[in-house]
Amino acid sequence: MTLVAIILATLAAGIGSVWVAALLMRAGLGDGRRGVGPQHLLSLAAGALLATAFMHLLPEAFESQAGAHDLFATLLVGLVFFFLLDKAELWHHGHEHGHGHGHAHSHGHAHGHTHGHAHDHANGDAHAHAEGEVRRGGGWALLTGDSVHCFGDGILIASAFMADLRLGVVAALSVLAHEVPHHMGDLVVLRQASANRRMALLKVSLAGAVTALGGVVGYFLVGELQDWLPYFLAIASSSFIYVALADLIPQLQKRLSAGQTVAQIAWLVAGMTVVTLVSGMAHAH
């Protein structure tokens, strides 16, 4: 009975939070129809990811018996790992693009295009390719870190259910509420990497489903996994910090009007505030 409750609660928290986030975005958040544009959601996503890492995951990790040196080392290794993962992803896209467009460039030169035109065209292509790479970056890093984070959430929910059924329900609801702004950020990042919105929703939903896996594993091995939980939290934190600082924040560094800059900062702070408040409530419970 407890195992069934854990599976249902973790699926509701993991996948349900993704669908709630998608419904909110479908209602007009992020497409400019209601005064909320892509830049606003990027700011919200960056704030939510940073607050999730610094105000929720890392404090939870440091409250454990794990040593600060080991946790910081895990955080550093995680940041380097996600940097290399991002590099591999960008190299793969660049390699595919190079093979696909090599013939087209040669064909253009064969028709006698001037050097100046070719130079401008190359610069334009390079700029466009760089923009594409920025938008593709962070996809796999985000999904990997999200999966680790969701696995840890599943273990936390299972631990709460093992202690008390009502505490488990509260923990699952807290995770669901906490994950909504975070998953909105995930969907923003992945929709920039691909125009296929359904695929972005599917990928984030699969990452959310890992919560159930964590719940099942936690049910059987909650005692043994307690010692490893702080390191899971540190690895998940490193992915969110990396994506926020390496992928989202650079896209916000544009010359804007004073009003647009204030709005950008307000949405960044809003993302931090929502996650911090929900995390504080969950921690209190």
C-alpha positions as CSV (number, residue, x, y, z in Angstrom):
1,M,0.0,0.0,0.0
2,T,2.8,2.4,0.9
3,L,4.7,1.6,-2.3
4,V,1.6,2.3,-4.4
5,A,1.1,5.6,-2.6
6,I,4.7,6.5,-3.2
7,I,4.5,5.7,-7.0
8,L,1.2,7.7,-7.4
9,A,2.6,10.7,-5.4
10,T,5.9,10.8,-7.2
11,L,4.3,10.6,-10.7
12,A,1.9,13.4,-9.7
13,A,4.7,15.5,-8.4
14,G,7.2,14.7,-11.2
15,I,5.0,14.7,-14.3
16,G,2.1,16.7,-13.0
17,S,4.3,19.7,-12.3
18,V,5.5,19.6,-16.0
19,W,2.0,19.6,-17.3
20,V,0.9,22.4,-15.0
21,A,3.9,24.5,-16.2
22,A,3.0,23.7,-19.8
23,L,-0.7,24.7,-19.2
24,L,0.4,28.0,-17.7
25,M,2.6,28.7,-20.7
26,R,-0.2,27.7,-23.1
27,A,-2.5,30.2,-21.3
28,G,-0.3,32.9,-22.7
29,L,2.8,33.1,-20.5
30,G,5.9,33.7,-22.8
31,D,4.4,34.5,-26.2
32,G,3.8,38.2,-25.6
33,R,0.0,37.9,-25.8
34,R,-0.4,39.0,-22.2
35,G,2.5,41.3,-21.9
36,V,4.8,38.4,-21.0
37,G,7.5,37.8,-23.7
38,P,10.4,35.3,-24.1
39,Q,12.8,37.7,-22.4
40,H,10.6,37.7,-19.3
41,L,10.4,34.0,-19.2
42,L,14.2,33.7,-19.7
43,S,14.6,36.0,-16.7
44,L,12.1,34.0,-14.7
45,A,13.8,30.7,-15.6
46,A,17.2,32.0,-14.7
47,G,16.0,33.2,-11.3
48,A,14.1,30.0,-10.6
49,L,17.1,27.8,-11.5
50,L,19.6,29.9,-9.4
51,A,17.2,30.0,-6.4
52,T,16.5,26.2,-6.7
53,A,20.2,25.6,-6.5
54,F,21.3,28.1,-3.9
55,M,18.2,28.4,-1.7
56,H,16.8,24.8,-1.8
57,L,19.2,22.1,-3.0
58,L,22.6,23.3,-1.6
59,P,21.2,24.2,1.9
60,E,19.5,20.8,2.0
61,A,22.9,19.2,1.1
62,F,24.9,21.1,3.7
63,E,22.4,20.3,6.5
64,S,23.5,16.7,6.1
65,Q,26.5,14.9,7.7
66,A,28.5,15.3,4.5
67,G,31.6,17.4,4.7
68,A,31.6,20.9,3.1
69,H,34.9,20.1,1.2
70,D,33.4,17.0,-0.4
71,L,30.2,18.8,-1.3
72,F,32.1,21.7,-2.9
73,A,34.3,19.3,-4.8
74,T,31.2,17.5,-6.1
75,L,29.7,20.9,-7.1
76,L,33.0,21.7,-9.0
77,V,33.1,18.3,-10.7
78,G,29.5,18.7,-11.7
79,L,30.1,22.2,-13.2
80,V,33.1,20.8,-15.3
81,F,31.1,17.8,-16.3
82,F,28.1,19.8,-17.6
83,F,30.5,22.2,-19.4
84,L,32.1,19.2,-21.2
85,L,28.6,17.8,-21.9
86,D,27.6,21.1,-23.4
87,K,30.8,21.3,-25.5
88,A,30.1,17.8,-26.9
89,E,26.6,18.8,-27.8
90,L,27.7,22.0,-29.6
91,W,30.5,20.1,-31.4
92,H,28.0,17.5,-32.5
93,H,25.7,20.1,-34.0
94,G,28.6,22.0,-35.6
95,H,30.0,18.8,-37.1
96,E,26.6,18.0,-38.6
97,H,26.1,21.5,-39.9
98,G,29.6,21.6,-41.5
99,H,28.9,18.4,-43.5
100,G,25.5,19.6,-44.5
101,H,26.5,23.0,-45.9
102,G,30.0,22.5,-47.3
103,H,28.7,21.8,-50.8
104,A,26.4,24.8,-50.8
105,H,29.3,27.2,-50.0
106,S,31.5,25.6,-52.8
107,H,28.6,26.0,-55.2
108,G,28.3,29.7,-54.4
109,H,32.0,30.3,-55.1
110,A,31.8,28.4,-58.4
111,H,29.2,30.9,-59.7
112,G,31.7,33.8,-59.2
113,H,30.4,35.5,-56.1
114,T,32.6,38.4,-55.1
115,H,35.0,38.1,-52.2
116,G,33.2,40.9,-50.4
117,H,29.8,39.2,-50.7
118,A,31.3,35.9,-49.6
119,H,32.9,37.5,-46.6
120,D,29.6,39.2,-45.5
121,H,27.8,35.9,-46.1
122,A,30.3,34.0,-44.0
123,N,30.1,36.5,-41.2
124,G,26.3,36.4,-41.3
125,D,26.4,32.6,-41.3
126,A,28.9,32.6,-38.4
127,H,26.7,34.9,-36.4
128,A,23.6,32.9,-37.1
129,H,25.4,29.6,-36.3
130,A,26.7,31.1,-33.0
131,E,23.1,32.2,-32.1
132,G,21.9,28.7,-32.9
133,E,24.6,27.1,-30.8
134,V,23.7,29.4,-27.8
135,R,20.1,28.3,-28.0
136,R,20.9,24.6,-28.4
137,G,23.4,24.8,-25.5
138,G,22.3,23.5,-22.1
139,G,19.7,21.1,-23.4
140,W,21.3,17.8,-22.3
141,A,22.9,19.4,-19.3
142,L,19.5,20.6,-18.2
143,L,17.8,17.2,-18.7
144,T,20.6,15.3,-17.0
145,G,20.6,17.6,-14.0
146,D,16.8,17.6,-14.0
147,S,16.7,13.8,-13.9
148,V,19.2,13.7,-11.0
149,H,17.1,16.4,-9.2
150,C,13.9,14.4,-9.8
151,F,15.5,11.2,-8.6
152,G,16.5,13.0,-5.4
153,D,12.9,14.4,-5.1
154,G,11.6,10.8,-5.4
155,I,13.8,9.6,-2.6
156,L,12.7,12.6,-0.4
157,I,9.1,11.8,-1.0
158,A,9.6,8.1,-0.3
159,S,11.4,9.0,2.9
160,A,8.5,11.2,4.0
161,F,6.0,8.4,3.2
162,M,8.0,5.9,5.2
163,A,7.8,8.2,8.2
164,D,4.1,9.2,7.9
165,L,1.5,9.0,5.2
166,R,0.3,12.6,5.7
167,L,3.9,13.9,5.7
168,G,4.4,12.1,2.4
169,V,1.4,13.8,0.8
170,V,2.6,17.2,2.0
171,A,6.1,16.5,0.6
172,A,4.7,15.5,-2.8
173,L,2.5,18.6,-3.0
174,S,5.5,20.7,-2.0
175,V,7.6,19.2,-4.7
176,L,4.9,19.7,-7.3
177,A,4.5,23.4,-6.4
178,H,8.2,23.9,-6.2
179,E,8.8,22.3,-9.6
180,V,6.3,24.3,-11.6
181,P,8.4,27.5,-12.0
182,H,11.5,25.4,-12.5
183,H,9.8,23.3,-15.3
184,M,8.6,26.5,-17.0
185,G,12.3,27.4,-17.2
186,D,13.1,23.9,-18.6
187,L,10.5,24.3,-21.3
188,V,11.7,27.8,-22.3
189,V,15.3,26.4,-22.7
190,L,14.3,23.3,-24.7
191,R,11.8,25.2,-26.9
192,Q,14.7,27.5,-27.9
193,A,16.7,24.4,-28.9
194,S,13.9,23.0,-31.0
195,A,10.7,24.4,-32.6
196,N,9.0,21.1,-31.7
197,R,7.0,22.0,-28.5
198,R,5.6,18.5,-28.1
199,M,9.2,17.0,-28.1
200,A,10.2,19.6,-25.4
201,L,7.2,18.6,-23.3
202,L,8.0,14.9,-23.8
203,K,11.6,15.3,-22.8
204,V,10.8,17.3,-19.6
205,S,8.0,14.8,-18.8
206,L,10.4,11.9,-19.0
207,A,12.9,13.7,-16.7
208,G,10.0,14.3,-14.3
209,A,9.0,10.6,-14.5
210,V,12.4,9.8,-12.9
211,T,10.8,11.1,-9.7
212,A,8.9,7.8,-9.6
213,L,12.1,5.8,-10.1
214,G,13.6,7.7,-7.2
215,G,10.5,6.9,-5.1
216,V,10.7,3.2,-5.8
217,V,14.4,3.0,-5.2
218,G,14.0,5.1,-2.0
219,Y,11.3,2.7,-0.7
220,F,13.6,-0.3,-0.9
221,L,17.0,1.5,-0.1
222,V,16.0,4.6,1.8
223,G,18.5,3.7,4.7
224,E,21.4,3.1,2.4
225,L,20.8,6.1,0.1
226,Q,20.5,8.7,2.8
227,D,24.3,9.1,2.8
228,W,24.4,9.7,-0.9
229,L,21.5,12.1,-1.1
230,P,23.6,15.3,-0.4
231,Y,25.8,14.4,-3.4
232,F,22.8,14.0,-5.6
233,L,21.7,17.4,-4.5
234,A,25.1,19.0,-5.2
235,I,25.2,17.4,-8.7
236,A,21.7,18.7,-9.5
237,S,22.7,22.1,-8.2
238,S,25.7,22.2,-10.5
239,S,23.5,21.6,-13.6
240,F,21.1,24.4,-12.7
241,I,23.9,26.9,-11.9
242,Y,25.6,26.0,-15.2
243,V,22.5,26.4,-17.3
244,A,21.5,29.6,-15.7
245,L,24.9,31.3,-15.9
246,A,26.2,29.8,-19.2
247,D,23.0,29.7,-21.2
248,L,20.3,31.9,-19.9
249,I,22.1,34.9,-18.4
250,P,24.2,35.6,-21.6
251,Q,20.9,35.8,-23.6
252,L,19.7,38.5,-21.2
253,Q,22.8,40.6,-21.6
254,K,21.4,42.8,-24.3
255,R,21.2,46.6,-24.5
256,L,17.6,47.4,-23.5
257,S,15.6,50.5,-22.5
258,A,15.4,51.4,-18.9
259,G,11.8,50.0,-18.7
260,Q,12.8,46.7,-20.3
261,T,15.8,46.4,-18.0
262,V,13.6,47.0,-14.9
263,A,11.1,44.4,-16.2
264,Q,13.9,41.9,-16.8
265,I,15.3,42.3,-13.3
266,A,11.7,42.1,-11.8
267,W,11.1,38.8,-13.5
268,L,14.5,37.5,-12.4
269,V,13.7,38.4,-8.8
270,A,10.2,37.0,-9.2
271,G,11.6,33.6,-10.2
272,M,14.0,33.6,-7.2
273,T,11.2,34.7,-4.8
274,V,8.6,32.1,-5.9
275,V,11.1,29.2,-5.5
276,T,12.5,30.6,-2.2
277,L,9.0,31.0,-0.7
278,V,7.8,27.5,-1.8
279,S,11.1,25.9,-0.7
280,G,10.8,27.6,2.7
281,M,7.2,26.4,3.1
282,A,8.3,22.8,2.1
283,H,11.2,22.9,4.6
284,A,8.9,24.1,7.4
285,H,6.6,21.2,6.8
